[in-house]
Amino acid sequence: MFYTYAISSLERNYIYVGITSNTERRLNEHNSGKNKTTRPYRPFELIFEKDFQTRAEARIEEIKLKSGFGKEFLRSLIQNQKKQHTKD
């Protein structure tokens, strides 16, 4: 099983999209600074996760999410989460 995932920086306007076989482990790696690309943007929260049978399928979804439309979709998820928190 492979997962396409997106994480959002809690302190900066930054979204990272990737593929993994273990989302929890990968999020911990990002938050602990093991990934050079995301290190300056820590900490992160998981905002999107979708599972696939093959890495190729997950890669197709990753490419979609990295497109302009995909980034717009992810930003809308963040906005909806913020609205949910303000209602509580």
N, C-alpha and C positions, 0 to 999 in steps of 0.2 A: 504494500500500500504506500502511495506517495501523496503528499499534501502540498497544495499551493497555499501559501499563507501571506498575509500582509500584517506588518506591525507599524504602529505609529509612535513617534516620539512624544513623550508626555510633556516635554519642555520646549520643543522646537517644532516648526512646521516641516516635518520630514516623514515620509512614508517609504518603507522598504518592502519589496515583494520578492519572494523566493520560493524554493522547492525544498522539501525535506521528507524524510521517512519518520521523523519524530518531532512534532511541533513543540512539545514542552521542552525537550532538550535544546532545540534550536533557539527558542526564545531565551532560555537561560544563557546560552552562548552569547547572544546579542547583548543581553543585559550585563554580563560579566566583562564585556570588552574584548572577547576573543575574536570578534570580527572587526578587522581594521576599517572597513567602509562605514560601519554603523557606530563605532566607538564614540565619536564626538557627539552623537545624538541621544545617548542613553539618558534615562531609562525608557523602555518601550512597553506597550501593551499590544496584545493580539487583537486585531480588528476584523480579520477575515481568515477563514480556513475552509478548504474544500478538499475532499479526498478523491483519489483516482486510482485505478488499478495499475496503470503503467506510468513510468516517468515521462514518456512522450506526451500522454494526455495532460499530465500536470504542467508540462512545459508550455503547451498550447494555451492553457489558462493563464500561466505566468505572463506570457507575451501579451495577452489581451489586457491583463491588469496593468501592465506597464505602458499601455497606450494612453493617449489623451482621454479617451472615453473611460478606460479602466481607472485611471487616477481620479477622474471626476466621480465615478461610482464610489471609490473608497473614501473620498472626502465627504460624500453624502452620508456614508455610514458613520463617520466620525461626528458629523453635525447631528444626526439622529440620536446618537449615543449621548451627546451633550444635552439635547432637548429632554431625553429621558431622565437624566440626572437632575435637571432643574425642576422637573415635575415632582420628583420624590421629596 
